[in-house]
């Protein structure tokens, strides 16, 4: 059984991709997504940006909450837009005619590599993120003398399940983890046997390193949040029919 822990609606999309291929997959989101406490002030923050300042979109959830709670948002066109991945860029593009750039390696490290060639010193950078932020992005760009503001557009609220929800057929489990927060939440439902025998699929070097620290033994690193890339990697690396 494959377990997709990504929140709605993205989690359902990835789950459906596997199910359409007749691969048993369950959506097991670890968080509900709601409006973040900074979202009401987002328009004001955008209005203060100067030419060539930067807006970074960390996930599709940013666009989803804006559509639900701030549908009349107006974005400036003379600034630079970036997203962690292709899906985030495509969704956010509905709000602006400006190009929303994204890296080939669709994670924080990939975006930082792409921004390495961009002038950021003394520019304001708004990171549109969840309530726990993207600390690696903020810290690295701050070290490059950018004026970084993390804007909590959405809030993650944990969903709690029975402690034994993952206790069956552990050796055949494939658990897809797309953020550090999901990995930490997984600790509530996993044990020594999970960490020895279940298969963990992660999308960044940071999550991989943390999983190793938490003693997970069977980890597949994909370095992309793209649904099709995750699907292809899982189908290639695991004997789903066994």
TIVEXNU-719127 format. One record per atom (N, C-alpha, C, CB): residue number from 0; atom name; x, y, z. Coordinates in steps of 0.02 Angstrom, whole numbers, plus 50000, padded with zeros to 5 digits. Glycine has a CB too. Example, Ala and Ser with C-alpha at 12.3 -4.5 7.8 and 13.67 -1.06 7.14 Angstrom:
 resi name     u     v     w
    0    N 50660 49716 50390
    0   CA 50615 49775 50390
    0    C 50660 49835 50390
    0   CB 50565 49776 50452
    1    N 50642 49888 50354
    1   CA 50684 49947 50357
    1    C 50645 50002 50394
    1   CB 50704 49970 50286
This chain:
 resi name     u     v     w
    0    N 50042 49940 50000
    0   CA 50000 50000 50000
    0    C 50044 50062 50000
    0   CB 49953 50000 50061
    1    N 50027 50110 49957
    1   CA 50060 50175 49957
    1    C 50018 50223 49998
    1   CB 50070 50201 49884
    2    N 50051 50262 50040
    2   CA 50017 50313 50080
    2    C 50044 50382 50058
    2   CB 50028 50302 50156
    3    N 49998 50426 50038
    3   CA 50016 50494 50018
    3    C 49995 50541 50074
    3   CB 49981 50514 49950
    4    N 50044 50573 50105
    4   CA 50030 50615 50164
    4    C 50019 50688 50146
    4   CB 50086 50609 50213
    5    N 50027 50706 50084
    5   CA 50020 50776 50062
    5    C 49948 50801 50073
    5   CB 50040 50783 49988
    6    N 49940 50864 50094
    6   CA 49872 50890 50108
    6    C 49829 50895 50045
    6   CB 49877 50959 50141
    7    N 49765 50905 50055
    7   CA 49718 50917 50000
    7    C 49731 50987 49972
    7   CB 49644 50910 50024
    8    N 49717 50998 49907
    8   CA 49693 50949 49858
    8    C 49750 50912 49822
    8   CB 49649 50982 49807
    9    N 49812 50932 49834
    9   CA 49868 50902 49798
    9    C 49875 50827 49814
    9   CB 49933 50938 49815
   10    N 49862 50810 49877
   10   CA 49868 50740 49896
   10    C 49821 50695 49858
   10   CB 49856 50732 49970
   11    N 49759 50718 49847
   11   CA 49711 50678 49808
   11    C 49733 50669 49737
   11   CB 49642 50711 49810
   12    N 49764 50720 49709
   12   CA 49787 50716 49639
   12    C 49840 50662 49631
   12   CB 49814 50784 49615
   13    N 49888 50662 49676
   13   CA 49941 50611 49672
   13    C 49913 50541 49686
   13   CB 49998 50627 49722
   14    N 49868 50536 49735
   14   CA 49836 50472 49750
   14    C 49799 50445 49689
   14   CB 49788 50479 49810
   15    N 49763 50489 49656
   15   CA 49725 50469 49597
   15    C 49771 50444 49541
   15   CB 49682 50527 49571
   16    N 49829 50475 49535
   16   CA 49877 50454 49484
   16    C 49897 50381 49493
   16   CB 49940 50499 49486
   17    N 49909 50362 49555
   17   CA 49927 50292 49569
   17    C 49866 50246 49560
   17   CB 49954 50285 49641
   18    N 49809 50267 49585
   18   CA 49750 50225 49580
   18    C 49729 50212 49508
   18   CB 49692 50256 49618
   19    N 49739 50263 49464
   19   CA 49724 50254 49394
   19    C 49769 50202 49361
   19   CB 49730 50320 49357
   20    N 49827 50191 49391
   20   CA 49873 50140 49367
   20    C 49863 50073 49403
   20   CB 49946 50163 49375
   21    N 49806 50068 49439
   21   CA 49788 50008 49476
   21    C 49839 49991 49530
   21   CB 49781 49949 49429
   22    N 49868 50043 49560
   22   CA 49913 50035 49616
   22    C 49877 50056 49680
   22   CB 49979 50077 49606
   23    N 49866 50010 49728
   23   CA 49829 50027 49789
   23    C 49863 50084 49827
   23   CB 49823 49965 49834
   24    N 49827 50139 49833
   24   CA 49855 50199 49864
   24    C 49802 50233 49906
   24   CB 49882 50248 49810
   25    N 49822 50256 49965
   25   CA 49776 50290 50010
   25    C 49801 50360 50025
   25   CB 49767 50250 50075
   26    N 49755 50408 50021
   26   CA 49773 50476 50042
   26    C 49767 50479 50118
   26   CB 49727 50529 50008
   27    N 49823 50494 50151
   27   CA 49825 50498 50224
   27    C 49856 50566 50243
   27   CB 49865 50439 50255
   28    N 49819 50621 50233
   28   CA 49848 50687 50247
   28    C 49861 50696 50321
   28   CB 49801 50743 50222
   29    N 49919 50724 50337
   29   CA 49936 50737 50407
   29    C 49915 50806 50431
   29   CB 50010 50729 50416
   30    N 49894 50849 50383
   30   CA 49874 50917 50402
   30    C 49814 50940 50361
   30   CB 49933 50966 50392
   31    N 49771 50979 50394
   31   CA 49721 51019 50358
   31    C 49751 51088 50346
   31   CB 49655 51025 50399
   32    N 49729 51120 50291
   32   CA 49755 51185 50273
   32    C 49700 51238 50281
   32   CB 49783 51185 50200
   33    N 49716 51292 50316
   33   CA 49669 51347 50325
   33    C 49705 51413 50315
   33   CB 49636 51344 50395
   34    N 49669 51467 50320
   34   CA 49697 51534 50310
   34    C 49752 51549 50361
   34   CB 49642 51588 50314
   35    N 49808 51575 50337
   35   CA 49862 51595 50381
   35    C 49851 51664 50411
   35   CB 49928 51593 50345
   36    N 49885 51678 50466
   36   CA 49872 51741 50502
   36    C 49898 51802 50464
   36   CB 49902 51739 50571
   37    N 49945 51792 50417
   37   CA 49972 51849 50379
   37    C 49933 51862 50315
   37   CB 50044 51837 50363
   38    N 49888 51817 50295
   38   CA 49855 51824 50231
   38    C 49816 51890 50223
   38   CB 49808 51766 50220
   39    N 49779 51913 50275
   39   CA 49742 51976 50267
   39    C 49787 52036 50251
   39   CB 49703 51991 50329
   40    N 49851 52032 50268
   40   CA 49897 52088 50256
   40    C 49940 52078 50193
   40   CB 49942 52097 50316
   41    N 49926 52026 50155
   41   CA 49968 52011 50097
   41    C 49965 52067 50045
   41   CB 49947 51946 50065
   42    N 49906 52093 50031
   42   CA 49901 52147 49981
   42    C 49943 52207 50002
   42   CB 49828 52168 49972
   43    N 49941 52225 50065
   43   CA 49981 52282 50089
   43    C 50055 52269 50081
   43   CB 49965 52296 50163
   44    N 50077 52207 50095
   44   CA 50148 52190 50087
   44    C 50169 52193 50014
   44   CB 50162 52120 50115
   45    N 50126 52170 49969
   45   CA 50141 52172 49897
   45    C 50144 52244 49872
   45   CB 50088 52133 49857
   46    N 50101 52287 49898
   46   CA 50099 52356 49875
   46    C 50162 52395 49894
   46   CB 50039 52391 49905
   47    N 50198 52370 49944
   47   CA 50259 52404 49967
   47    C 50321 52383 49928
   47   CB 50269 52392 50040
   48    N 50315 52333 49885
   48   CA 50373 52309 49848
   48    C 50397 52359 49796
   48   CB 50358 52242 49815
   49    N 50462 52360 49786
   49   CA 50493 52404 49736
   49    C 50513 52363 49675
   49   CB 50554 52441 49767
   50    N 50527 52395 49618
   50   CA 50547 52358 49558
   50    C 50605 52310 49573
   50   CB 50566 52406 49503
   51    N 50599 52250 49546
   51   CA 50649 52196 49552
   51    C 50653 52165 49621
   51   CB 50715 52223 49534
   52    N 50607 52183 49666
   52   CA 50600 52142 49726
   52    C 50573 52074 49706
   52   CB 50552 52177 49778
   53    N 50570 52028 49754
   53   CA 50556 51958 49737
   53    C 50499 51931 49780
   53   CB 50618 51915 49747
   54    N 50456 51891 49748
   54   CA 50405 51852 49783
   54    C 50419 51779 49770
   54   CB 50332 51872 49760
   55    N 50421 51738 49823
   55   CA 50432 51666 49817
   55    C 50370 51629 49842
   55   CB 50496 51645 49858
   56    N 50345 51583 49801
   56   CA 50287 51542 49818
   56    C 50312 51472 49834
   56   CB 50234 51541 49760
   57    N 50299 51448 49895
   57   CA 50331 51386 49916
   57    C 50290 51323 49899
   57   CB 50343 51387 49990
   58    N 50225 51330 49887
   58   CA 50185 51270 49873
   58    C 50120 51288 49840
   58   CB 50172 51231 49938
   59    N 50086 51240 49810
   59   CA 50020 51253 49781
   59    C 49970 51279 49832
   59   CB 49993 51190 49749
   60    N 49980 51262 49896
   60   CA 49933 51284 49947
   60    C 49926 51359 49951
   60   CB 49954 51257 50015
   61    N 49979 51396 49933
   61   CA 49976 51469 49932
   61    C 49921 51493 49885
   61   CB 50045 51499 49911
   62    N 49920 51466 49825
   62   CA 49869 51485 49777
   62    C 49800 51463 49799
   62   CB 49885 51455 49708
   63    N 49795 51403 49827
   63   CA 49730 51378 49849
   63    C 49698 51424 49902
   63   CB 49737 51307 49877
   64    N 49738 51446 49951
   64   CA 49709 51488 50004
   64    C 49694 51558 49978
   64   CB 49756 51492 50064
   65    N 49735 51583 49932
   65   CA 49720 51650 49904
   65    C 49654 51648 49866
   65   CB 49778 51672 49857
   66    N 49644 51596 49827
   66   CA 49581 51589 49789
   66    C 49521 51584 49836
   66   CB 49583 51527 49744
   67    N 49530 51551 49893
   67   CA 49475 51541 49939
   67    C 49460 51602 49983
   67   CB 49489 51482 49983
   68    N 49513 51639 50000
   68   CA 49504 51692 50051
   68    C 49521 51762 50026
   68   CB 49545 51676 50110
   69    N 49556 51768 49968
   69   CA 49581 51834 49947
   69    C 49578 51839 49871
   69   CB 49653 51846 49973
   70    N 49520 51824 49844
   70   CA 49514 51816 49771
   70    C 49525 51880 49732
   70   CB 49447 51788 49755
   71    N 49522 51938 49765
   71   CA 49532 52001 49729
   71    C 49603 52027 49735
   71   CB 49484 52054 49756
   72    N 49650 51983 49750
   72   CA 49721 52003 49758
   72    C 49748 52032 49693
   72   CB 49763 51944 49781
   73    N 49786 52087 49698
   73   CA 49818 52118 49640
   73    C 49894 52115 49649
   73   CB 49794 52191 49630
   74    N 49928 52087 49600
   74   CA 50001 52080 49606
   74    C 50037 52130 49562
   74   CB 50022 52008 49587
   75    N 50091 52160 49587
   75   CA 50132 52205 49545
   75    C 50166 52166 49489
   75   CB 50185 52241 49588
   76    N 50178 52200 49433
   76   CA 50207 52165 49375
   76    C 50281 52180 49366
   76   CB 50169 52185 49312
   77    N 50309 52225 49405
   77   CA 50378 52246 49394
   77    C 50426 52213 49444
   77   CB 50385 52321 49398
   78    N 50405 52156 49472
   78   CA 50448 52120 49519
   78    C 50462 52050 49493
   78   CB 50416 52117 49589
   79    N 50505 52013 49528
   79   CA 50525 51947 49506
   79    C 50486 51894 49547
   79   CB 50601 51937 49515
   80    N 50458 51845 49511
   80   CA 50419 51792 49544
   80    C 50454 51725 49535
   80   CB 50348 51789 49515
   81    N 50456 51687 49590
   81   CA 50485 51620 49590
   81    C 50440 51573 49629
   81   CB 50558 51621 49619
   82    N 50443 51510 49611
   82   CA 50407 51457 49647
   82    C 50453 51398 49658
   82   CB 50343 51435 49608
   83    N 50437 51359 49709
   83   CA 50478 51300 49724
   83    C 50474 51249 49667
   83   CB 50454 51267 49790
   84    N 50414 51241 49638
   84   CA 50406 51190 49586
   84    C 50361 51213 49530
   84   CB 50379 51127 49616
   85    N 50357 51171 49479
   85   CA 50318 51188 49419
   85    C 50244 51197 49434
   85   CB 50327 51133 49366
   86    N 50215 51152 49475
   86   CA 50144 51156 49490
   86    C 50129 51221 49528
   86   CB 50122 51096 49532
   87    N 50170 51239 49576
   87   CA 50161 51302 49612
   87    C 50165 51361 49565
   87   CB 50213 51309 49668
   88    N 50212 51359 49518
   88   CA 50220 51414 49470
   88    C 50159 51419 49424
   88   CB 50283 51404 49428
   89    N 50135 51362 49399
   89   CA 50077 51363 49354
   89    C 50015 51390 49389
   89   CB 50064 51292 49328
   90    N 50003 51369 49450
   90   CA 49944 51392 49486
   90    C 49948 51466 49501
   90   CB 49936 51353 49551
   91    N 50007 51489 49523
   91   CA 50014 51559 49543
   91    C 50012 51605 49482
   91   CB 50079 51569 49581
   92    N 50027 51578 49423
   92   CA 50027 51619 49362
   92    C 49958 51647 49346
   92   CB 50052 51579 49304
   93    N 49906 51618 49374
   93   CA 49839 51645 49361
   93    C 49828 51714 49391
   93   CB 49786 51597 49387
   94    N 49872 51734 49437
   94   CA 49864 51799 49469
   94    C 49905 51854 49436
   94   CB 49884 51794 49541
   95    N 49950 51837 49391
   95   CA 49995 51887 49363
   95    C 50014 51871 49291
   95   CB 50058 51893 49406
   96    N 50027 51922 49252
   96   CA 50052 51912 49184
   96    C 50128 51904 49183
   96   CB 50032 51970 49139
   97    N 50160 51919 49240
   97   CA 50233 51911 49244
   97    C 50250 51836 49246
   97   CB 50261 51947 49307
   98    N 50309 51819 49223
   98   CA 50332 51750 49223
   98    C 50347 51728 49294
   98   CB 50394 51741 49178
   99    N 50323 51669 49312
   99   CA 50340 51639 49377
   99    C 50392 51585 49365
   99   CB 50276 51610 49413
  100    N 50453 51598 49385
  100   CA 50509 51552 49372
  100    C 50511 51496 49424
  100   CB 50575 51591 49372
  101    N 50540 51440 49405
  101   CA 50548 51385 49452
  101    C 50610 51345 49432
  101   CB 50485 51339 49454
  102    N 50641 51309 49479
  102   CA 50703 51273 49465
  102    C 50690 51204 49434
  102   CB 50745 51265 49528
  103    N 50740 51175 49402
  103   CA 50734 51107 49377
  103    C 50729 51058 49435
  103   CB 50795 51089 49333
  104    N 50768 51069 49487
  104   CA 50764 51028 49548
  104    C 50713 51061 49593
  104   CB 50834 51020 49583
  105    N 50654 51031 49598
  105   CA 50596 51065 49628
  105    C 50593 51058 49704
  105   CB 50532 51038 49598
  106    N 50640 51093 49737
  106   CA 50639 51097 49810
  106    C 50676 51160 49831
  106   CB 50671 51034 49843
  107    N 50682 51173 49896
  107   CA 50713 51234 49920
  107    C 50785 51240 49896
  107   CB 50711 51237 49996
  108    N 50822 51185 49897
  108   CA 50892 51187 49876
  108    C 50897 51205 49802
  108   CB 50925 51120 49889
  109    N 50851 51178 49761
  109   CA 50851 51194 49690
  109    C 50837 51267 49677
  109   CB 50802 51151 49654
  110    N 50789 51295 49714
  110   CA 50773 51366 49705
  110    C 50830 51410 49727
  110   CB 50709 51384 49744
  111    N 50863 51393 49782
  111   CA 50920 51432 49805
  111    C 50977 51431 49753
  111   CB 50946 51406 49873
  112    N 50986 51374 49721
  112   CA 51037 51370 49669
  112    C 51019 51416 49610
  112   CB 51045 51298 49645
  113    N 50955 51417 49593
  113   CA 50932 51460 49538
  113    C 50940 51534 49556
  113   CB 50858 51445 49520
  114    N 50928 51551 49618
  114   CA 50933 51620 49641
  114    C 51005 51642 49652
  114   CB 50894 51630 49705
  115    N 51052 51594 49649
  115   CA 51122 51610 49661
  115    C 51148 51662 49612
  115   CB 51164 51547 49657
  116    N 51121 51662 49551
  116   CA 51143 51708 49499
  116    C 51103 51774 49499
  116   CB 51138 51675 49431
  117    N 51054 51779 49543
  117   CA 51010 51838 49544
  117    C 51033 51888 49597
  117   CB 50937 51817 49557
  118    N 51029 51953 49581
  118   CA 51045 52003 49632
  118    C 50990 52006 49685
  118   CB 51056 52072 49600
  119    N 51008 51993 49747
  119   CA 50958 51996 49802
  119    C 50977 52045 49857
  119   CB 50949 51926 49832
  120    N 51039 52065 49858
  120   CA 51062 52110 49912
  120    C 51020 52174 49913
  120   CB 51136 52127 49903
  121    N 50995 52190 49972
  121   CA 50955 52250 49985
  121    C 50885 52248 49953
  121   CB 50991 52311 49960
  122    N 50868 52194 49919
  122   CA 50801 52187 49892
  122    C 50756 52154 49945
  122   CB 50801 52145 49827
  123    N 50692 52173 49943
  123   CA 50643 52139 49986
  123    C 50621 52075 49953
  123   CB 50582 52186 50001
  124    N 50619 52021 49991
  124   CA 50595 51956 49967
  124    C 50538 51933 50012
  124   CB 50652 51903 49966
  125    N 50479 51925 49982
  125   CA 50422 51898 50018
  125    C 50419 51823 50005
  125   CB 50355 51933 49997
  126    N 50422 51783 50057
  126   CA 50414 51711 50051
  126    C 50343 51693 50072
  126   CB 50467 51672 50094
  127    N 50302 51674 50023
  127   CA 50232 51656 50036
  127    C 50230 51582 50055
  127   CB 50186 51671 49974
  128    N 50215 51569 50119
  128   CA 50226 51502 50145
  128    C 50172 51483 50196
  128   CB 50295 51497 50177
  129    N 50184 51429 50232
  129   CA 50139 51408 50285
  129    C 50161 51436 50352
  129   CB 50135 51332 50289
  130    N 50126 51417 50404
  130   CA 50139 51447 50470
  130    C 50207 51427 50498
  130   CB 50085 51427 50518
  131    N 50236 51372 50473
  131   CA 50303 51353 50497
  131    C 50358 51379 50451
  131   CB 50308 51278 50503
  132    N 50339 51412 50396
  132   CA 50388 51446 50354
  132    C 50435 51400 50316
  132   CB 50429 51492 50395
  133    N 50482 51430 50281
  133   CA 50535 51393 50246
  133    C 50601 51420 50273
  133   CB 50530 51401 50167
  134    N 50624 51393 50329
  134   CA 50681 51421 50364
  134    C 50745 51422 50322
  134   CB 50694 51383 50428
  135    N 50756 51369 50282
  135   CA 50816 51367 50241
  135    C 50818 51425 50192
  135   CB 50822 51300 50205
  136    N 50761 51436 50157
  136   CA 50758 51492 50110
  136    C 50770 51559 50145
  136   CB 50690 51494 50075
  137    N 50734 51570 50200
  137   CA 50738 51634 50235
  137    C 50809 51647 50260
  137   CB 50689 51637 50293
  138    N 50839 51596 50292
  138   CA 50905 51606 50322
  138    C 50958 51617 50269
  138   CB 50923 51545 50365
  139    N 50956 51577 50215
  139   CA 51007 51583 50163
  139    C 51003 51650 50128
  139   CB 50999 51526 50111
  140    N 50942 51673 50112
  140   CA 50934 51737 50078
  140    C 50950 51796 50124
  140   CB 50863 51744 50050
  141    N 50936 51789 50187
  141   CA 50955 51840 50236
  141    C 51031 51845 50240
  141   CB 50926 51824 50306
  142    N 51065 51789 50238
  142   CA 51138 51789 50238
  142    C 51167 51824 50177
  142   CB 51164 51717 50242
  143    N 51128 51826 50123
  143   CA 51149 51862 50063
  143    C 51127 51935 50064
  143   CB 51122 51827 50000
  144    N 51107 51959 50122
  144   CA 51090 52030 50134
  144    C 51024 52051 50103
  144   CB 51146 52074 50108
  145    N 50980 52003 50089
  145   CA 50913 52020 50066
  145    C 50870 52037 50128
  145   CB 50881 51962 50025
  146    N 50818 52076 50116
  146   CA 50770 52092 50169
  146    C 50711 52044 50162
  146   CB 50745 52168 50165
  147    N 50713 51990 50202
  147   CA 50667 51934 50194
  147    C 50609 51940 50242
  147   CB 50704 51868 50205
  148    N 50549 51931 50215
  148   CA 50488 51928 50256
  148    C 50451 51863 50239
  148   CB 50443 51991 50244
  149    N 50441 51822 50289
  149   CA 50401 51761 50280
  149    C 50328 51778 50294
  149   CB 50425 51703 50327
  150    N 50285 51766 50245
  150   CA 50214 51782 50250
  150    C 50175 51717 50258
  150   CB 50189 51822 50187
  151    N 50146 51706 50316
  151   CA 50108 51645 50329
  151    C 50040 51650 50296
  151   CB 50100 51633 50406
  152    N 50038 51627 50233
  152   CA 49975 51630 50195
  152    C 49928 51574 50215
  152   CB 49990 51625 50120
  153    N 49955 51518 50236
  153   CA 49912 51463 50257
  153    C 49936 51433 50322
  153   CB 49908 51408 50202
  154    N 49893 51398 50356
  154   CA 49908 51369 50421
  154    C 49897 51294 50417
  154   CB 49865 51401 50476
  155    N 49945 51256 50440
  155   CA 49939 51183 50445
  155    C 49910 51165 50513
  155   CB 50007 51148 50433
  156    N 49857 51126 50514
  156   CA 49829 51101 50576
  156    C 49831 51025 50574
  156   CB 49755 51128 50587
  157    N 49865 50994 50622
  157   CA 49873 50921 50620
  157    C 49807 50883 50620
  157   CB 49915 50898 50678
  158    N 49805 50830 50580
  158   CA 49750 50783 50581
  158    C 49774 50722 50620
  158   CB 49727 50763 50507
  159    N 49736 50701 50669
  159   CA 49757 50645 50711
  159    C 49718 50582 50694
  159   CB 49749 50662 50786
  160    N 49755 50526 50690
  160   CA 49727 50461 50673
  160    C 49740 50412 50731
  160   CB 49758 50434 50608
  161    N 49707 50354 50730
  161   CA 49724 50302 50780
  161    C 49798 50285 50776
  161   CB 49680 50238 50769
  162    N 49831 50275 50832
  162   CA 49904 50262 50832
  162    C 49925 50203 50789
  162   CB 49928 50251 50903
  163    N 49879 50156 50778
  163   CA 49897 50095 50741
  163    C 49877 50098 50668
  163   CB 49864 50035 50774
  164    N 49864 50157 50641
  164   CA 49838 50162 50573
  164    C 49886 50134 50521
  164   CB 49822 50235 50557
  165    N 49950 50132 50536
  165   CA 50000 50107 50488
  165    C 50029 50040 50510
  165   CB 50056 50157 50478
  166    N 49994 50004 50553
  166   CA 50023 49945 50585
  166    C 50020 49881 50542
  166   CB 49989 49933 50650
  167    N 49982 49882 50487
  167   CA 49973 49821 50446
  167    C 50020 49821 50385
  167   CB 49900 49815 50423
  168    N 50047 49762 50370
  168   CA 50087 49751 50309
  168    C 50143 49803 50303
  168   CB 50042 49754 50247
  169    N 50180 49811 50356
  169   CA 50231 49864 50359
  169    C 50283 49855 50304
  169   CB 50265 49864 50427
  170    N 50304 49793 50290
  170   CA 50358 49782 50242
  170    C 50338 49801 50171
  170   CB 50379 49710 50243
  171    N 50272 49806 50158
  171   CA 50249 49824 50090
  171    C 50227 49897 50086
  171   CB 50192 49779 50069
  172    N 50238 49936 50139
  172   CA 50216 50006 50139
  172    C 50266 50051 50103
  172   CB 50206 50030 50211
  173    N 50238 50098 50065
  173   CA 50277 50152 50035
  173    C 50244 50217 50059
  173   CB 50280 50147 49955
  174    N 50280 50256 50098
  174   CA 50252 50317 50128
  174    C 50285 50377 50095
  174   CB 50263 50318 50205
  175    N 50245 50419 50062
  175   CA 50271 50477 50026
  175    C 50267 50539 50071
  175   CB 50231 50489 49960
  176    N 50325 50569 50083
  176   CA 50332 50626 50128
  176    C 50358 50686 50088
  176   CB 50380 50610 50187
  177    N 50321 50741 50088
  177   CA 50340 50799 50048
  177    C 50360 50860 50089
  177   CB 50284 50818 50002
  178    N 50366 50853 50155
  178   CA 50392 50909 50195
  178    C 50419 50882 50261
  178   CB 50336 50962 50208
  179    N 50462 50922 50292
  179   CA 50488 50903 50358
  179    C 50433 50895 50409
  179   CB 50539 50954 50382
  180    N 50382 50938 50405
  180   CA 50327 50936 50452
  180    C 50291 50868 50448
  180   CB 50278 50994 50439
  181    N 50283 50843 50387
  181   CA 50251 50778 50378
  181    C 50293 50722 50408
  181   CB 50238 50764 50304
  182    N 50358 50727 50400
  182   CA 50403 50676 50428
  182    C 50399 50675 50504
  182   CB 50476 50690 50405
  183    N 50397 50734 50534
  183   CA 50392 50738 50607
  183    C 50325 50709 50630
  183   CB 50399 50810 50631
  184    N 50272 50723 50593
  184   CA 50206 50697 50612
  184    C 50203 50621 50605
  184   CB 50152 50730 50568
  185    N 50241 50595 50557
  185   CA 50243 50522 50546
  185    C 50268 50485 50608
  185   CB 50287 50506 50486
  186    N 50308 50519 50649
  186   CA 50334 50488 50710
  186    C 50278 50463 50756
  186   CB 50378 50538 50747
  187    N 50219 50494 50752
  187   CA 50163 50474 50794
  187    C 50137 50405 50776
  187   CB 50107 50524 50789
  188    N 50149 50383 50714
  188   CA 50118 50322 50689
  188    C 50168 50268 50669
  188   CB 50075 50338 50630
  189    N 50232 50281 50680
  189   CA 50283 50233 50659
  189    C 50321 50207 50720
  189   CB 50332 50265 50609
  190    N 50353 50149 50711
  190   CA 50391 50118 50764
  190    C 50456 50090 50736
  190   CB 50350 50062 50800
  191    N 50492 50052 50776
  191   CA 50555 50024 50754
  191    C 50547 49981 50692
  191   CB 50586 49982 50810
  192    N 50494 49942 50689
  192   CA 50483 49898 50631
  192    C 50473 49940 50568
  192   CB 50422 49853 50643
  193    N 50434 49994 50573
  193   CA 50426 50039 50515
  193    C 50494 50063 50490
  193   CB 50382 50099 50534
  194    N 50535 50086 50537
  194   CA 50598 50117 50517
  194    C 50647 50068 50488
  194   CB 50629 50152 50576
  195    N 50638 50004 50504
  195   CA 50680 49952 50476
  195    C 50655 49929 50408
  195   CB 50684 49894 50524
  196    N 50589 49925 50398
  196   CA 50562 49888 50342
  196    C 50517 49927 50294
  196   CB 50524 49831 50367
  197    N 50484 49979 50317
  197   CA 50441 50018 50272
  197    C 50484 50061 50226
  197   CB 50392 50063 50312
  198    N 50456 50079 50168
  198   CA 50491 50119 50119
  198    C 50468 50192 50123
  198   CB 50480 50092 50047
  199    N 50516 50236 50133
  199   CA 50501 50307 50139
  199    C 50524 50342 50074
  199   CB 50536 50338 50201
  200    N 50480 50383 50045
  200   CA 50496 50422 49986
  200    C 50496 50495 50005
  200   CB 50446 50408 49927
  201    N 50552 50530 49995
  201   CA 50558 50600 50016
  201    C 50580 50643 49956
  201   CB 50609 50608 50074
  202    N 50569 50709 49962
  202   CA 50579 50752 49903
  202    C 50634 50804 49911
  202   CB 50514 50786 49886
  203    N 50675 50799 49965
  203   CA 50731 50846 49971
  203    C 50786 50815 50013
  203   CB 50707 50913 50002
  204    N 50846 50841 50005
  204   CA 50903 50817 50043
  204    C 50894 50830 50117
  204   CB 50968 50850 50018
  205    N 50861 50885 50135
  205   CA 50849 50901 50205
  205    C 50804 50849 50238
  205   CB 50817 50971 50212
  206    N 50750 50829 50203
  206   CA 50705 50778 50230
  206    C 50741 50712 50234
  206   CB 50640 50772 50187
  207    N 50781 50697 50184
  207   CA 50820 50635 50183
  207    C 50867 50632 50244
  207   CB 50861 50629 50118
  208    N 50902 50687 50257
  208   CA 50948 50689 50314
  208    C 50912 50681 50380
  208   CB 50988 50755 50313
  209    N 50854 50713 50386
  209   CA 50815 50708 50448
  209    C 50788 50637 50457
  209   CB 50757 50759 50449
  210    N 50766 50606 50403
  210   CA 50742 50537 50407
  210    C 50798 50490 50429
  210   CB 50714 50515 50338
  211    N 50859 50501 50403
  211   CA 50916 50461 50425
  211    C 50929 50472 50500
  211   CB 50979 50480 50385
  212    N 50924 50534 50521
  212   CA 50934 50550 50592
  212    C 50882 50515 50636
  212   CB 50930 50626 50603
  213    N 50822 50507 50609
  213   CA 50768 50473 50645
  213    C 50770 50397 50637
  213   CB 50700 50500 50622
  214    N 50823 50373 50603
  214   CA 50838 50301 50598
  214    C 50795 50264 50546
  214   CB 50828 50268 50664
  215    N 50768 50299 50497
  215   CA 50735 50265 50441
  215    C 50790 50234 50397
  215   CB 50690 50313 50399
  216    N 50780 50172 50377
  216   CA 50831 50135 50341
  216    C 50821 50132 50266
  216   CB 50835 50066 50368
  217    N 50759 50133 50243
  217   CA 50744 50123 50172
  217    C 50712 50187 50144
  217   CB 50697 50061 50160
  218    N 50754 50230 50118
  218   CA 50732 50297 50097
  218    C 50749 50308 50023
  218   CB 50764 50352 50141
  219    N 50700 50329 49985
  219   CA 50711 50348 49915
  219    C 50707 50424 49910
  219   CB 50659 50314 49868
  220    N 50761 50455 49885
  220   CA 50763 50528 49876
  220    C 50748 50545 49804
  220   CB 50833 50556 49897
  221    N 50698 50588 49793
  221   CA 50676 50605 49725
  221    C 50696 50677 49706
  221   CB 50601 50597 49719
  222    N 50699 50723 49753
  222   CA 50715 50794 49742
  222    C 50667 50828 49694
  222   CB 50786 50801 49716
  223    N 50603 50813 49699
  223   CA 50552 50847 49659
  223    C 50485 50838 49692
  223   CB 50551 50820 49586
  224    N 50444 50892 49690
  224   CA 50376 50887 49716
  224    C 50326 50874 49660
  224   CB 50357 50952 49753
  225    N 50350 50868 49600
  225   CA 50307 50857 49542
  225    C 50273 50789 49546
  225   CB 50347 50863 49477
  226    N 50207 50788 49538
  226   CA 50169 50726 49545
  226    C 50194 50671 49497
  226   CB 50095 50738 49532
  227    N 50202 50689 49435
  227   CA 50222 50640 49384
  227    C 50292 50612 49400
  227   CB 50221 50670 49314
  228    N 50337 50656 49423
  228   CA 50404 50634 49440
  228    C 50403 50585 49498
  228   CB 50449 50694 49457
  229    N 50363 50600 49549
  229   CA 50356 50555 49607
  229    C 50327 50488 49584
  229   CB 50311 50586 49662
  230    N 50274 50492 49543
  230   CA 50242 50431 49518
  230    C 50292 50388 49480
  230   CB 50182 50449 49473
  231    N 50328 50419 49433
  231   CA 50375 50382 49391
  231    C 50430 50350 49434
  231   CB 50406 50428 49338
  232    N 50455 50387 49483
  232   CA 50509 50361 49525
  232    C 50486 50302 49567
  232   CB 50537 50416 49570
  233    N 50427 50306 49594
  233   CA 50400 50251 49634
  233    C 50389 50189 49591
  233   CB 50334 50272 49669
  234    N 50360 50199 49532
  234   CA 50347 50143 49487
  234    C 50413 50110 49464
  234   CB 50307 50166 49426
  235    N 50465 50150 49456
  235   CA 50529 50125 49433
  235    C 50567 50088 49487
  235   CB 50572 50181 49407
  236    N 50562 50112 49549
  236   CA 50605 50087 49603
  236    C 50575 50032 49646
  236   CB 50624 50143 49646
  237    N 50509 50022 49641
  237   CA 50478 49972 49683
  237    C 50438 49922 49640
  237   CB 50432 50006 49734
  238    N 50438 49860 49664
  238   CA 50396 49809 49633
  238    C 50327 49813 49665
  238   CB 50427 49737 49640
  239    N 50284 49853 49635
  239   CA 50219 49869 49664
  239    C 50175 49807 49669
  239   CB 50185 49922 49623
  240    N 50186 49759 49626
  240   CA 50141 49701 49623
  240    C 50159 49647 49673
  240   CB 50141 49672 49555
  241    N 50217 49654 49705
  241   CA 50240 49600 49750
  241    C 50205 49603 49817
  241   CB 50316 49604 49761
